[in-house]
Protein backbone atom coordinates (compact mmCIF):
# COMPACT_ATOMS: atom_id res chain seq x y z
CA UNK A 1 0.00 0.00 0.00
CA UNK A 2 2.95 2.29 0.61
CA UNK A 3 4.16 1.78 -2.97
CA UNK A 4 1.13 1.05 -5.14
CA UNK A 5 1.36 0.17 -8.80
CA UNK A 6 0.00 2.32 -11.61
CA UNK A 7 -3.33 0.55 -11.11
CA UNK A 8 -3.64 1.37 -7.40
CA UNK A 9 -6.49 3.51 -6.10
CA UNK A 10 -7.19 5.13 -2.73
CA UNK A 11 -10.87 6.01 -2.67
CA UNK A 12 -12.30 8.06 0.20
CA UNK A 13 -15.97 7.91 1.02
CA UNK A 14 -18.28 10.69 2.16
CA UNK A 15 -18.04 11.37 5.87
CA UNK A 16 -15.71 8.50 6.74
CA UNK A 17 -12.19 8.65 8.10
CA UNK A 18 -10.79 5.73 6.13
CA UNK A 19 -10.12 4.92 2.47
CA UNK A 20 -10.88 2.04 0.14
CA UNK A 21 -7.58 0.91 -1.36
CA UNK A 22 -7.27 -1.55 -4.21
CA UNK A 23 -4.40 -2.63 -6.42
CA UNK A 24 -3.64 -5.58 -8.68
CA UNK A 25 -1.13 -7.41 -10.90
CA UNK A 26 1.75 -7.16 -8.42
CA UNK A 27 2.53 -10.85 -7.88
CA UNK A 28 5.72 -10.75 -9.94
CA UNK A 29 7.28 -8.15 -7.65
CA UNK A 30 5.86 -9.12 -4.25
CA UNK A 31 7.20 -12.54 -3.19
CA UNK A 32 4.41 -13.25 -0.72
CA UNK A 33 1.76 -12.90 -3.43
CA UNK A 34 3.69 -15.22 -5.75
CA UNK A 35 4.12 -17.75 -2.95
CA UNK A 36 0.39 -17.74 -2.28
CA UNK A 37 -0.46 -18.27 -5.95
CA UNK A 38 2.07 -21.04 -6.55
CA UNK A 39 2.40 -22.81 -3.20
CA UNK A 40 -1.01 -22.59 -1.53
CA UNK A 41 -3.98 -24.91 -2.24
CA UNK A 42 -5.71 -22.08 -4.14
CA UNK A 43 -4.81 -23.26 -7.66
CA UNK A 44 -6.05 -26.80 -7.05
CA UNK A 45 -9.24 -25.52 -5.42
CA UNK A 46 -9.88 -23.34 -8.45
CA UNK A 47 -9.00 -26.03 -10.97
CA UNK A 48 -11.25 -28.63 -9.42
CA UNK A 49 -14.19 -26.27 -8.98
CA UNK A 50 -13.83 -25.16 -12.61
CA UNK A 51 -13.63 -28.83 -13.68
CA UNK A 52 -10.67 -27.86 -15.81
CA UNK A 53 -7.61 -29.77 -16.95
CA UNK A 54 -5.49 -26.98 -15.49
CA UNK A 55 -5.67 -23.71 -13.55
CA UNK A 56 -4.09 -20.54 -14.90
CA UNK A 57 -3.25 -17.77 -12.46
CA UNK A 58 -4.72 -14.65 -14.05
CA UNK A 59 -3.91 -12.06 -11.39
CA UNK A 60 -4.35 -11.03 -7.77
CA UNK A 61 -6.34 -8.09 -6.43
CA UNK A 62 -5.76 -6.57 -2.99
CA UNK A 63 -8.83 -4.79 -1.59
CA UNK A 64 -8.77 -3.05 1.77
CA UNK A 65 -11.28 -0.87 3.58
CA UNK A 66 -9.92 0.96 6.60
CA UNK A 67 -12.09 1.27 9.69
CA UNK A 68 -14.74 3.94 9.10
CA UNK A 69 -14.54 3.74 5.31
CA UNK A 70 -17.89 4.94 4.00
CA UNK A 71 -17.28 3.71 0.47
CA UNK A 72 -19.27 0.88 -1.06
CA UNK A 73 -18.04 -1.51 -3.72
CA UNK A 74 -20.67 -1.02 -6.44
CA UNK A 75 -22.55 -4.01 -7.84
CA UNK A 76 -20.59 -5.38 -10.76
CA UNK A 77 -19.63 -8.45 -12.76
CA UNK A 78 -15.89 -9.17 -13.04
CA UNK A 79 -15.71 -10.80 -16.46
CA UNK A 80 -17.02 -7.75 -18.31
CA UNK A 81 -13.94 -5.84 -17.11
CA UNK A 82 -11.52 -8.54 -18.24
CA UNK A 83 -10.40 -9.26 -21.83
CA UNK A 84 -11.29 -12.90 -21.22
CA UNK A 85 -13.94 -15.17 -22.75
CA UNK A 86 -14.73 -18.67 -21.50
CA UNK A 87 -16.95 -20.17 -18.83
CA UNK A 88 -14.31 -21.95 -16.75
CA UNK A 89 -13.14 -19.27 -14.36
CA UNK A 90 -13.42 -18.18 -10.74
CA UNK A 91 -12.26 -15.73 -8.12
CA UNK A 92 -11.11 -16.76 -4.65
CA UNK A 93 -11.93 -14.02 -2.13
CA UNK A 94 -9.91 -14.52 1.06
CA UNK A 95 -9.94 -12.20 4.09
CA UNK A 96 -7.05 -11.68 6.49
CA UNK A 97 -9.33 -9.94 9.01
CA UNK A 98 -12.63 -11.07 10.54
CA UNK A 99 -15.40 -9.83 8.25
CA UNK A 100 -18.84 -9.29 9.76
CA UNK A 101 -22.18 -9.63 8.01
CA UNK A 102 -22.39 -5.83 7.98
CA UNK A 103 -19.32 -5.40 5.77
CA UNK A 104 -18.95 -8.70 3.90
CA UNK A 105 -19.20 -9.25 0.16
CA UNK A 106 -22.69 -9.89 -1.26
CA UNK A 107 -23.80 -11.90 -4.29
CA UNK A 108 -26.95 -12.13 -6.37
CA UNK A 109 -27.64 -15.83 -6.30
CA UNK A 110 -27.67 -17.49 -9.72
CA UNK A 111 -26.74 -14.32 -11.62
CA UNK A 112 -23.83 -16.09 -13.32
CA UNK A 113 -26.44 -18.21 -15.14
CA UNK A 114 -28.60 -15.37 -16.40
CA UNK A 115 -26.73 -15.27 -19.70
CA UNK A 116 -26.37 -11.49 -19.33
CA UNK A 117 -23.28 -9.34 -19.59
CA UNK A 118 -23.30 -6.08 -17.62
CA UNK A 119 -21.58 -2.81 -18.41
CA UNK A 120 -18.61 -2.35 -16.04
CA UNK A 121 -18.45 0.65 -13.74
CA UNK A 122 -15.58 2.58 -12.21
CA UNK A 123 -15.26 1.96 -8.48
CA UNK A 124 -14.30 5.60 -7.87
CA UNK A 125 -17.31 7.24 -9.54
CA UNK A 126 -19.68 4.34 -10.27
CA UNK A 127 -19.92 5.72 -13.82
CA UNK A 128 -20.01 3.24 -16.68
CA UNK A 129 -16.85 2.55 -18.68
CA UNK A 130 -16.60 4.58 -21.85
CA UNK A 131 -17.24 2.63 -25.05
CA UNK A 132 -14.22 3.07 -27.33
CA UNK A 133 -14.85 0.59 -30.13
CA UNK A 134 -17.36 -1.76 -31.70
CA UNK A 135 -15.87 -5.21 -31.35
CA UNK A 136 -18.62 -7.01 -33.34
CA UNK A 137 -19.25 -9.64 -30.69
CA UNK A 138 -23.04 -9.73 -31.17
CA UNK A 139 -23.18 -9.31 -27.41
CA UNK A 140 -25.35 -6.82 -25.55
CA UNK A 141 -24.09 -5.22 -22.35
CA UNK A 142 -26.87 -4.31 -19.95
CA UNK A 143 -27.06 -1.64 -17.28
CA UNK A 144 -26.72 -3.13 -13.81
CA UNK A 145 -30.12 -3.30 -12.15
CA UNK A 146 -30.90 -1.35 -8.98
CA UNK A 147 -30.31 -4.29 -6.68
CA UNK A 148 -30.28 -2.28 -3.45
CA UNK A 149 -33.50 -0.50 -4.38
CA UNK A 150 -35.33 -3.69 -5.33
CA UNK A 151 -33.66 -6.30 -3.15
CA UNK A 152 -36.96 -8.18 -2.72
CA UNK A 153 -36.59 -9.29 -6.34
CA UNK A 154 -33.26 -11.01 -5.74
CA UNK A 155 -31.89 -13.60 -3.38
CA UNK A 156 -28.72 -12.14 -1.90
CA UNK A 157 -26.02 -14.36 -0.44
CA UNK A 158 -23.46 -13.26 2.14
CA UNK A 159 -21.40 -14.85 4.90
CA UNK A 160 -19.51 -13.79 7.97
CA UNK A 161 -15.94 -15.00 7.42
CA UNK A 162 -12.73 -15.37 9.39
CA UNK A 163 -9.07 -15.10 8.31
CA UNK A 164 -8.21 -18.07 6.12
CA UNK A 165 -11.79 -18.70 5.04
CA UNK A 166 -12.45 -18.19 1.37
CA UNK A 167 -15.42 -17.56 -0.92
CA UNK A 168 -15.17 -18.82 -4.50
CA UNK A 169 -17.42 -17.38 -7.20
CA UNK A 170 -17.79 -17.24 -10.97
CA UNK A 171 -16.67 -14.11 -12.79
CA UNK A 172 -20.15 -13.58 -14.26
CA UNK A 173 -21.73 -13.30 -10.80
CA UNK A 174 -23.11 -9.91 -9.80
CA UNK A 175 -21.57 -8.88 -6.50
CA UNK A 176 -20.74 -5.85 -4.38
CA UNK A 177 -19.91 -4.88 -0.81
CA UNK A 178 -21.05 -2.27 1.71
CA UNK A 179 -18.98 0.29 3.55
CA UNK A 180 -16.80 -0.71 6.50
CA UNK A 181 -18.49 1.13 9.34
CA UNK A 182 -16.45 -0.60 12.05
CA UNK A 183 -14.43 1.91 14.06
CA UNK A 184 -11.67 -0.58 14.86
CA UNK A 185 -11.45 -3.46 12.37
CA UNK A 186 -10.09 -3.11 8.82
CA UNK A 187 -11.43 -5.27 6.02
CA UNK A 188 -8.38 -6.55 4.13
CA UNK A 189 -8.92 -9.01 1.29
CA UNK A 190 -6.71 -10.91 -1.12
CA UNK A 191 -8.72 -11.93 -4.17
CA UNK A 192 -7.09 -14.15 -6.77
CA UNK A 193 -8.46 -14.75 -10.28
CA UNK A 194 -8.21 -18.14 -11.98
CA UNK A 195 -8.87 -19.33 -15.53
CA UNK A 196 -9.59 -22.78 -16.92
CA UNK A 197 -8.87 -24.64 -20.12
CA UNK A 198 -11.47 -22.80 -22.25
CA UNK A 199 -10.22 -19.27 -21.51
CA UNK A 200 -9.21 -17.18 -24.54
CA UNK A 201 -8.15 -13.58 -24.92
CA UNK A 202 -11.03 -11.39 -26.08
CA UNK A 203 -11.75 -7.82 -27.03
CA UNK A 204 -14.00 -5.51 -25.06
CA UNK A 205 -15.70 -2.29 -26.22
CA UNK A 206 -13.73 -0.37 -23.55
CA UNK A 207 -10.22 -0.38 -22.17
CA UNK A 208 -10.09 -3.63 -20.19
CA UNK A 209 -9.11 -3.81 -16.56
CA UNK A 210 -6.49 -4.98 -16.04
CA UNK A 211 -5.09 -3.80 -19.39
CA UNK A 212 -2.50 -6.60 -19.35
CA UNK A 213 -2.44 -8.97 -22.33
CA UNK A 214 0.79 -10.89 -21.77
CA UNK A 215 1.78 -10.56 -25.43
CA UNK A 216 -1.25 -12.59 -26.51
CA UNK A 217 -3.61 -11.89 -29.41
CA UNK A 218 -7.38 -12.07 -29.55
CA UNK A 219 -8.45 -15.71 -29.65
CA UNK A 220 -5.25 -17.06 -28.07
CA UNK A 221 -5.43 -19.47 -25.17
CA UNK A 222 -4.62 -17.52 -22.01
CA UNK A 223 -1.35 -19.23 -21.15
CA UNK A 224 2.00 -17.41 -21.00
CA UNK A 225 4.60 -16.22 -18.52
CA UNK A 226 2.25 -13.45 -17.39
CA UNK A 227 -0.63 -15.92 -16.99
CA UNK A 228 1.05 -19.19 -15.96
CA UNK A 229 -0.42 -22.63 -15.46
CA UNK A 230 -0.04 -23.30 -11.74
CA UNK A 231 -1.92 -26.59 -11.37
CA UNK A 232 -2.74 -29.53 -13.64
CA UNK A 233 -5.18 -32.35 -13.07
CA UNK A 234 -3.02 -35.50 -13.16
CA UNK A 235 -5.94 -37.42 -14.61
CA UNK A 236 -5.57 -35.35 -17.78
CA UNK A 237 -1.77 -35.45 -18.12
CA UNK A 238 -0.78 -37.44 -21.20
Rosetta blueprint (number, residue, H / E / L):
1 X L
2 X L
3 X L
4 X L
5 X L
6 X L
7 X L
8 X L
9 X E
10 X E
11 X E
12 X E
13 X L
14 X L
15 X L
16 X L
17 X L
18 X L
19 X E
20 X E
21 X E
22 X E
23 X E
24 X E
25 X L
26 X L
27 X L
28 X L
29 X L
30 X L
31 X H
32 X H
33 X H
34 X H
35 X H
36 X H
37 X H
38 X H
39 X H
40 X L
41 X L
42 X H
43 X H
44 X H
45 X H
46 X H
47 X H
48 X H
49 X H
50 X H
51 X L
52 X L
53 X L
54 X E
55 X E
56 X E
57 X E
58 X E
59 X E
60 X E
61 X E
62 X E
63 X E
64 X E
65 X E
66 X L
67 X L
68 X L
69 X E
70 X L
71 X L
72 X L
73 X E
74 X E
75 X E
76 X E
77 X E
78 X H
79 X H
80 X H
81 X H
82 X L
83 X L
84 X E
85 X E
86 X L
87 X L
88 X L
89 X E
90 X E
91 X E
92 X E
93 X E
94 X E
95 X E
96 X L
97 X L
98 X L
99 X E
100 X L
101 X L
102 X L
103 X L
104 X L
105 X E
106 X E
107 X E
108 X E
109 X L
110 X L
111 X H
112 X H
113 X H
114 X L
115 X L
116 X L
117 X E
118 X E
119 X L
120 X L
121 X E
122 X L
123 X L
124 X L
125 X L
126 X L
127 X L
128 X E
129 X L
130 X L
131 X L
132 X L
133 X L
134 X L
135 X L
136 X L
137 X L
138 X L
139 X L
140 X L
141 X E
142 X E
143 X L
144 X L
145 X L
146 X L
147 X L
148 X H
149 X H
150 X H
151 X H
152 X H
153 X H
154 X L
155 X L
156 X E
157 X E
158 X E
159 X L
160 X L
161 X E
162 X L
163 X L
164 X L
165 X L
166 X L
167 X E
168 X E
169 X E
170 X L
171 X L
172 X L
173 X L
174 X E
175 X E
176 X E
177 X E
178 X L
179 X L
180 X E
181 X L
182 X L
183 X L
184 X L
185 X L
186 X L
187 X E
188 X E
189 X E
190 X E
191 X E
192 X E
193 X E
194 X E
195 X E
196 X L
197 X L
198 X L
199 X L
200 X E
201 X E
202 X L
203 X L
204 X L
205 X L
206 X L
207 X L
208 X L
209 X L
210 X L
211 X L
212 X L
213 X L
214 X L
215 X L
216 X L
217 X L
218 X L
219 X L
220 X L
221 X E
222 X L
223 X L
224 X L
225 X L
226 X L
227 X L
228 X L
229 X E
230 X E
231 X E
232 X E
233 X L
234 X H
235 X H
236 X H
237 X L
238 X L
